[in-house]
Amino acid sequence: MYNRAILMGRVCHDLTLKQTPNGTAVLQFRLAVERSYAAKGEEKKSDFFNIVAWRNTAEFISKYFSKGRMIMVDGELQTRQYQDKNGSTQTVVELIVANASFTGEPKGGASSPAQYTSSAPAPVAPEQSAEAVGADEADDDYPF
């Protein structure tokens, strides 16, 4: 089975890094993600998602992001249940962050390439590595 989601949107509120009783960093926030379409004559709508980050990823997000900033997160969707004030069982869907990264949007809003992420770079797929291409092809000079 496979459970992976990628979201890019804006942080909805000020971020507050918290600690569990045993000292583990945790960060919960909402992410507004604009839909890719709009009905004719209407503005695009946004969906709001619950995001949870742990440990170093939580510290990274709280340090470099704030309300209104664009962020890209990927991770696993999880559900949990709780009892509300009326005793009814409620179900919450959350994205548990595996990786968080800049989107290329600096604080001023202009576009520039993203350079940092909270996790190690993704491994190169075998078909893209020099071994898969072959030593002769990997050393070819390209006209660009």
RAQUI-V126285 format. One record per residue. N is the residue number from 1. RES is the residue in one small letter. PSI is psi in whole degrees, -180 to 180 (999 if undefined). OMEGA is omega in whole degrees, -180 to 180 (999 if undefined). D_FIRST is the distance of its C-alpha to the first C-alpha in whole Angstrom. Layout:
n=N res=RES psi=PSI omega=OMEGA d_first=D_FIRST
n=N res=RES psi=PSI omega=OMEGA d_first=D_FIRST
This chain:
n=1 res=m psi=158 omega=-175 d_first=0
n=2 res=y psi=133 omega=-180 d_first=4
n=3 res=n psi=101 omega=-180 d_first=7
n=4 res=r psi=134 omega=178 d_first=10
n=5 res=a psi=145 omega=178 d_first=13
n=6 res=i psi=128 omega=179 d_first=17
n=7 res=l psi=142 omega=172 d_first=20
n=8 res=m psi=123 omega=-178 d_first=24
n=9 res=g psi=-164 omega=-177 d_first=26
n=10 res=r psi=140 omega=177 d_first=29
n=11 res=v psi=129 omega=-173 d_first=30
n=12 res=c psi=-23 omega=-176 d_first=31
n=13 res=h psi=171 omega=177 d_first=33
n=14 res=d psi=141 omega=-176 d_first=35
n=15 res=l psi=137 omega=177 d_first=33
n=16 res=t psi=109 omega=178 d_first=33
n=17 res=l psi=129 omega=-180 d_first=32
n=18 res=k psi=166 omega=178 d_first=32
n=19 res=q psi=138 omega=173 d_first=32
n=20 res=t psi=167 omega=179 d_first=30
n=21 res=p psi=-28 omega=179 d_first=33
n=22 res=n psi=8 omega=174 d_first=32
n=23 res=g psi=9 omega=179 d_first=32
n=24 res=t psi=131 omega=180 d_first=29
n=25 res=a psi=136 omega=177 d_first=29
n=26 res=v psi=143 omega=-179 d_first=27
n=27 res=l psi=126 omega=177 d_first=27
n=28 res=q psi=134 omega=177 d_first=26
n=29 res=f psi=171 omega=177 d_first=27
n=30 res=r psi=146 omega=-179 d_first=27
n=31 res=l psi=126 omega=177 d_first=26
n=32 res=a psi=121 omega=-179 d_first=27
n=33 res=v psi=119 omega=-179 d_first=26
n=34 res=e psi=136 omega=178 d_first=28
n=35 res=r psi=156 omega=-176 d_first=27
n=36 res=s psi=-2 omega=-179 d_first=27
n=37 res=y psi=164 omega=175 d_first=30
n=38 res=a psi=144 omega=175 d_first=33
n=39 res=a psi=150 omega=-178 d_first=35
n=40 res=k psi=128 omega=179 d_first=38
n=41 res=g psi=2 omega=179 d_first=41
n=42 res=e psi=160 omega=174 d_first=38
n=43 res=e psi=158 omega=176 d_first=37
n=44 res=k psi=145 omega=177 d_first=33
n=45 res=k psi=162 omega=178 d_first=31
n=46 res=s psi=151 omega=172 d_first=29
n=47 res=d psi=149 omega=-177 d_first=26
n=48 res=f psi=127 omega=-175 d_first=26
n=49 res=f psi=144 omega=176 d_first=23
n=50 res=n psi=130 omega=-177 d_first=22
n=51 res=i psi=138 omega=177 d_first=22
n=52 res=v psi=127 omega=177 d_first=22
n=53 res=a psi=147 omega=-178 d_first=22
n=54 res=w psi=156 omega=171 d_first=23
n=55 res=r psi=-129 omega=-176 d_first=26
n=56 res=n psi=-35 omega=179 d_first=27
n=57 res=t psi=-40 omega=177 d_first=25
n=58 res=a psi=-44 omega=179 d_first=26
n=59 res=e psi=-41 omega=178 d_first=30
n=60 res=f psi=-50 omega=-178 d_first=29
n=61 res=i psi=-45 omega=-178 d_first=28
n=62 res=s psi=-27 omega=-180 d_first=31
n=63 res=k psi=-41 omega=-171 d_first=34
n=64 res=y psi=-7 omega=-178 d_first=33
n=65 res=f psi=158 omega=179 d_first=32
n=66 res=s psi=177 omega=-179 d_first=34
n=67 res=k psi=131 omega=178 d_first=34
n=68 res=g psi=-16 omega=-179 d_first=34
n=69 res=r psi=146 omega=178 d_first=33
n=70 res=m psi=138 omega=179 d_first=30
n=71 res=i psi=150 omega=172 d_first=27
n=72 res=m psi=130 omega=179 d_first=23
n=73 res=v psi=148 omega=171 d_first=21
n=74 res=d psi=152 omega=-178 d_first=17
n=75 res=g psi=-155 omega=-174 d_first=14
n=76 res=e psi=136 omega=175 d_first=12
n=77 res=l psi=135 omega=177 d_first=13
n=78 res=q psi=152 omega=174 d_first=14
n=79 res=t psi=151 omega=173 d_first=16
n=80 res=r psi=156 omega=-180 d_first=19
n=81 res=q psi=152 omega=176 d_first=22
n=82 res=y psi=164 omega=178 d_first=26
n=83 res=q psi=126 omega=178 d_first=29
n=84 res=d psi=-177 omega=-177 d_first=31
n=85 res=k psi=-31 omega=-178 d_first=35
n=86 res=n psi=1 omega=-180 d_first=36
n=87 res=g psi=4 omega=179 d_first=33
n=88 res=s psi=146 omega=177 d_first=31
n=89 res=t psi=127 omega=178 d_first=27
n=90 res=q psi=146 omega=178 d_first=25
n=91 res=t psi=133 omega=180 d_first=22
n=92 res=v psi=136 omega=174 d_first=21
n=93 res=v psi=129 omega=-178 d_first=18
n=94 res=e psi=147 omega=171 d_first=18
n=95 res=l psi=118 omega=176 d_first=17
n=96 res=i psi=113 omega=-170 d_first=17
n=97 res=v psi=129 omega=171 d_first=18
n=98 res=a psi=-39 omega=-179 d_first=17
n=99 res=n psi=143 omega=175 d_first=20
n=100 res=a psi=142 omega=-179 d_first=23
n=101 res=s psi=160 omega=174 d_first=25
n=102 res=f psi=157 omega=-179 d_first=29
n=103 res=t psi=-3 omega=-176 d_first=29
n=104 res=g psi=-2 omega=179 d_first=32
n=105 res=e psi=110 omega=176 d_first=34
n=106 res=p psi=172 omega=-178 d_first=37
n=107 res=k psi=-34 omega=-179 d_first=38
n=108 res=g psi=-16 omega=178 d_first=41
n=109 res=g psi=-14 omega=178 d_first=38
n=110 res=a psi=164 omega=-175 d_first=39
n=111 res=s psi=134 omega=172 d_first=37
n=112 res=s psi=158 omega=-175 d_first=36
n=113 res=p psi=143 omega=176 d_first=33
n=114 res=a psi=141 omega=-177 d_first=31
n=115 res=q psi=-17 omega=-173 d_first=32
n=116 res=y psi=148 omega=173 d_first=30
n=117 res=t psi=169 omega=-178 d_first=26
n=118 res=s psi=-6 omega=-179 d_first=25
n=119 res=s psi=172 omega=180 d_first=23
n=120 res=a psi=153 omega=179 d_first=24
n=121 res=p psi=150 omega=179 d_first=24
n=122 res=a psi=142 omega=179 d_first=21
n=123 res=p psi=152 omega=178 d_first=21
n=124 res=v psi=133 omega=178 d_first=23
n=125 res=a psi=144 omega=-177 d_first=21
n=126 res=p psi=-38 omega=-179 d_first=22
n=127 res=e psi=-11 omega=179 d_first=24
n=128 res=q psi=-7 omega=-177 d_first=25
n=129 res=s psi=162 omega=-180 d_first=27
n=130 res=a psi=-36 omega=-180 d_first=31
n=131 res=e psi=-39 omega=-179 d_first=30
n=132 res=a psi=-33 omega=-180 d_first=28
n=133 res=v psi=-35 omega=-176 d_first=31
n=134 res=g psi=145 omega=-175 d_first=33
n=135 res=a psi=-39 omega=-178 d_first=36
n=136 res=d psi=-45 omega=-179 d_first=39
n=137 res=e psi=-33 omega=-178 d_first=36
n=138 res=a psi=-26 omega=-178 d_first=35
n=139 res=d psi=1 omega=-180 d_first=39
n=140 res=d psi=145 omega=174 d_first=40
n=141 res=d psi=133 omega=179 d_first=42
n=142 res=y psi=148 omega=-177 d_first=41
n=143 res=p psi=4 omega=-180 d_first=43
n=144 res=f psi=999 omega=999 d_first=42
